[in-house]
Amino acid sequence: TVFVGIKAAEVYKELIREQADQTEFELKYNVKKAYLAVLIAEKNKDILLDNISSIEKTLKETTAIYEEGFAEKLDVDRLQLSLQNLQTQVENVNQLANLSYNILKFQMGYPMDVNISLRDNIDLLVGSTLVDDTKLLNMGFDIANRPEYGVIKAGEALTLKDIASKKAARYPSLYASGVYQQQL
């Protein structure tokens, strides 16, 4: 069991290394995901603000047309309702953006009371990362490239060492004892 224990210690070191690699991979993935969430929230806010300015312009024109008698009050009311809905959506997106910033700070280990600003734009990121889907499909999938696979394999090897240790404990033991005496 001593020899199995020594081998198991080596396998355990490998397990710890694999777990560290997996943790690093997951941390990078979570930071990327939080970063993209912030960029998407900011883009949504920009789109909603553009829509609000368009609705306000249309509302102003429709109100003038209504006052001249060429439009119905219902048209003005619909535009006012649309404007209020968009303003509510902007408030919701602002809260989502603040939450996304806080998640990003948390994932990076950044102080929560310090503001951060992002340089990237979601349009630039999406345009730069477009990949041909057929190329991805033809590449194939190798499970051994996943960081979780190494952890599973190291855990499996450690379990096999544990089984070997349990088997070795049942082997017969040989104890020898001896005494040597000399008389003159």
Wavefront OBJ file of the C-alpha trace (Angstrom):
o trace
v 0.000 0.000 0.000
v 2.961 2.327 0.518
v 3.993 2.052 -3.116
v 0.413 2.569 -4.280
v 0.187 5.606 -1.986
v 3.322 7.115 -3.513
v 1.927 6.633 -7.022
v -1.436 8.051 -5.883
v 0.317 11.175 -4.593
v 1.731 11.773 -8.076
v -1.700 11.290 -9.628
v -3.195 13.662 -7.037
v -0.666 16.346 -8.034
v -1.773 15.895 -11.642
v -5.416 16.199 -10.565
v -4.674 19.489 -8.804
v -2.881 20.820 -11.908
v -5.817 19.825 -14.114
v -8.291 21.462 -11.728
v -6.230 24.667 -11.758
v -6.267 24.651 -15.575
v -10.027 24.095 -15.593
v -10.567 26.919 -13.093
v -8.460 29.279 -15.203
v -10.443 28.314 -18.318
v -13.769 28.870 -16.547
v -12.618 32.210 -15.136
v -11.624 33.479 -18.583
v -14.918 32.234 -20.016
v -16.953 33.969 -17.293
v -15.087 37.258 -17.750
v -15.644 37.125 -21.520
v -19.330 36.377 -20.999
v -19.746 39.261 -18.539
v -17.830 41.616 -20.840
v -20.090 40.768 -23.764
v -23.171 41.201 -21.561
v -22.080 44.765 -20.779
v -21.443 45.528 -24.447
v -24.828 44.104 -25.449
v -26.631 46.106 -22.752
v -24.913 49.295 -23.909
v -25.834 48.560 -27.544
v -29.466 47.927 -26.543
v -29.511 51.236 -24.708
v -28.167 53.058 -27.780
v -30.789 51.441 -30.014
v -33.598 52.343 -27.618
v -32.393 55.950 -27.377
v -32.353 56.176 -31.176
v -35.903 54.797 -31.255
v -37.000 57.327 -28.651
v -35.655 60.213 -30.707
v -37.456 58.869 -33.790
v -40.739 58.416 -31.892
v -40.444 61.916 -30.395
v -39.962 63.389 -33.872
v -42.907 61.400 -35.234
v -45.044 62.366 -32.228
v -44.269 66.037 -32.753
v -45.218 65.818 -36.435
v -48.364 63.775 -35.743
v -49.437 66.209 -33.020
v -49.080 69.111 -35.471
v -51.066 67.191 -38.089
v -53.743 66.396 -35.456
v -54.014 70.047 -34.473
v -54.607 70.895 -38.129
v -57.376 68.273 -38.248
v -55.748 65.765 -40.583
v -55.045 63.018 -37.994
v -56.974 61.363 -35.209
v -56.338 61.655 -31.496
v -55.866 57.882 -31.420
v -52.713 58.213 -33.550
v -51.232 60.721 -31.105
v -52.174 58.534 -28.136
v -50.547 55.462 -29.706
v -47.313 57.342 -30.275
v -47.337 58.674 -26.703
v -47.834 55.125 -25.406
v -44.988 53.856 -27.589
v -42.761 56.633 -26.270
v -43.600 55.769 -22.652
v -42.919 52.067 -23.317
v -39.529 52.867 -24.822
v -38.639 55.100 -21.876
v -39.525 52.253 -19.508
v -37.373 49.878 -21.553
v -34.458 52.318 -21.335
v -34.773 52.350 -17.547
v -34.786 48.533 -17.519
v -31.744 48.378 -19.798
v -29.932 50.902 -17.581
v -30.519 48.634 -14.597
v -29.372 45.638 -16.628
v -26.239 47.514 -17.715
v -25.430 48.416 -14.101
v -25.926 44.801 -13.077
v -23.750 43.617 -15.968
v -20.982 46.037 -14.953
v -21.136 44.719 -11.396
v -20.969 41.106 -12.603
v -17.964 41.967 -14.763
v -16.230 43.655 -11.823
v -16.975 40.632 -9.640
v -15.664 38.155 -12.230
v -12.455 40.169 -12.649
v -11.993 40.752 -8.922
v -12.212 44.492 -9.569
v -13.268 46.830 -6.728
v -17.018 47.372 -6.876
v -16.835 51.058 -5.959
v -14.539 51.943 -8.891
v -16.075 52.734 -12.280
v -14.832 50.976 -15.373
v -15.252 51.858 -19.004
v -15.019 49.508 -21.944
v -13.185 50.395 -25.123
v -14.695 47.790 -27.409
v -17.874 48.039 -29.399
v -20.117 45.015 -29.912
v -20.334 45.752 -33.641
v -16.552 45.576 -33.998
v -16.323 42.377 -31.965
v -19.053 40.625 -33.901
v -17.544 41.697 -37.210
v -14.065 40.481 -36.253
v -15.087 37.067 -34.936
v -17.267 35.831 -37.770
v -16.189 32.319 -38.739
v -17.346 30.087 -41.525
v -19.753 27.580 -39.952
v -18.927 24.828 -42.438
v -15.269 25.090 -41.468
v -16.235 24.588 -37.824
v -18.429 21.603 -38.649
v -15.695 19.910 -40.665
v -13.086 20.365 -37.934
v -14.565 17.636 -35.772
v -14.812 17.557 -32.039
v -12.141 16.104 -29.796
v -13.296 15.709 -26.220
v -9.695 15.432 -25.030
v -9.202 19.141 -25.745
v -11.715 20.149 -23.083
v -10.211 21.154 -19.707
v -12.801 19.063 -17.877
v -11.527 15.923 -19.598
v -8.134 16.146 -17.895
v -9.789 16.522 -14.501
v -12.011 13.507 -15.136
v -9.079 11.392 -16.324
v -6.949 12.360 -13.305
v -9.870 11.601 -10.977
v -10.336 8.241 -12.655
v -6.633 7.413 -12.245
v -6.815 8.441 -8.592
v -9.828 6.181 -8.082
v -7.944 3.276 -9.676
v -5.041 3.904 -7.298
v -7.493 3.850 -4.383
v -8.870 0.508 -5.591
v -5.320 -0.841 -5.897
v -4.607 0.331 -2.360
v -7.709 -1.451 -1.050
v -6.651 -4.643 -2.858
v -3.110 -4.376 -1.553
v -4.415 -4.099 1.995
v -5.951 -7.568 1.628
v -2.722 -9.226 0.468
v -1.160 -11.580 2.946
v 1.481 -10.023 5.086
v 4.740 -11.513 6.118
v 6.236 -10.404 9.342
v 9.637 -11.522 10.395
v 11.215 -11.090 13.688
v 14.616 -12.184 14.720
v 16.926 -12.056 17.647
v 20.649 -12.416 17.449
v 22.607 -13.078 20.547
v 26.205 -13.884 21.024
v 27.781 -15.157 24.196
v 31.422 -15.242 24.970
l 1 2 3 4 5 6 7 8 9 10 11 12 13 14 15 16 17 18 19 20 21 22 23 24 25 26 27 28 29 30 31 32 33 34 35 36 37 38 39 40 41 42 43 44 45 46 47 48 49 50 51 52 53 54 55 56 57 58 59 60 61 62 63 64 65 66 67 68 69 70 71 72 73 74 75 76 77 78 79 80 81 82 83 84 85 86 87 88 89 90 91 92 93 94 95 96 97 98 99 100 101 102 103 104 105 106 107 108 109 110 111 112 113 114 115 116 117 118 119 120 121 122 123 124 125 126 127 128 129 130 131 132 133 134 135 136 137 138 139 140 141 142 143 144 145 146 147 148 149 150 151 152 153 154 155 156 157 158 159 160 161 162 163 164 165 166 167 168 169 170 171 172 173 174 175 176 177 178 179 180 181 182 183 184
